[in-house]
Amino acid sequence: MVCTKVKAIKRGIMKRLYRNINEAKIGGVCAGLGDYFNIDPVIVRLAFLLLILAGGGIAYLVAWIIVPIQK
């Protein structure tokens, strides 16, 4: 498993999670998650909305701080 991961890193095919500020509505976290998982960012935004309504709004702020901006 480790050899496969090292080979993938050397070839540059490892996916990285970034905030996508080109398609951002607020901080780009949901757009970046959508790019990473190959799903529509609207679905991720709706999931975060449900999370915020359930009392977990701090998760978006933490992701906004931790996830780097796409260059």
PLY file of the C-alpha trace (Angstrom):
ply
format ascii 1.0
element vertex 71
property float x
property float y
property float z
element edge 70
property int vertex1
property int vertex2
end_header
0.00 0.00 0.00
2.78 2.41 0.90
4.62 1.75 -2.38
1.47 2.54 -4.36
1.00 5.79 -2.48
4.63 6.81 -3.01
4.37 6.04 -6.73
1.18 8.08 -7.00
2.83 11.03 -5.25
5.82 10.84 -7.60
3.52 10.85 -10.63
1.55 13.77 -9.23
-1.82 12.07 -9.31
-2.59 12.36 -5.62
-5.66 14.49 -5.01
-5.26 17.39 -2.62
-8.01 19.24 -0.81
-8.00 22.98 -1.49
-10.45 25.83 -1.07
-11.66 26.72 -4.57
-11.97 30.51 -4.51
-12.94 30.66 -8.19
-16.31 29.03 -7.48
-16.61 30.25 -3.90
-19.76 31.68 -2.37
-18.22 32.42 1.03
-14.82 30.82 1.64
-14.50 28.20 -1.08
-14.66 25.26 1.31
-17.72 23.64 -0.24
-16.48 24.20 -3.80
-13.16 22.62 -2.85
-14.86 19.62 -1.25
-17.03 19.25 -4.34
-13.93 19.24 -6.55
-12.17 16.74 -4.30
-15.05 14.26 -4.22
-16.19 14.98 -7.83
-19.67 16.05 -6.78
-21.65 19.22 -7.34
-20.71 21.93 -4.80
-24.42 22.65 -4.29
-24.81 19.25 -2.64
-21.90 20.03 -0.29
-23.39 23.46 0.47
-26.72 21.87 1.35
-24.95 19.36 3.61
-23.14 22.20 5.39
-26.43 24.10 5.72
-27.98 21.08 7.43
-24.90 20.79 9.63
-25.18 24.46 10.63
-28.88 24.07 11.42
-28.04 21.05 13.56
-25.61 23.16 15.59
-22.31 22.28 13.91
-21.52 25.59 12.24
-18.05 25.64 13.72
-17.02 22.87 11.28
-17.16 25.29 8.31
-15.05 27.85 10.14
-12.47 25.24 11.09
-12.31 23.99 7.49
-11.99 27.60 6.28
-8.94 28.06 8.51
-7.30 24.65 7.93
-7.85 24.00 4.20
-5.33 25.90 2.03
-6.31 28.08 -0.93
-5.92 26.60 -4.41
-3.03 28.18 -6.29
0 1
1 2
2 3
3 4
4 5
5 6
6 7
7 8
8 9
9 10
10 11
11 12
12 13
13 14
14 15
15 16
16 17
17 18
18 19
19 20
20 21
21 22
22 23
23 24
24 25
25 26
26 27
27 28
28 29
29 30
30 31
31 32
32 33
33 34
34 35
35 36
36 37
37 38
38 39
39 40
40 41
41 42
42 43
43 44
44 45
45 46
46 47
47 48
48 49
49 50
50 51
51 52
52 53
53 54
54 55
55 56
56 57
57 58
58 59
59 60
60 61
61 62
62 63
63 64
64 65
65 66
66 67
67 68
68 69
69 70
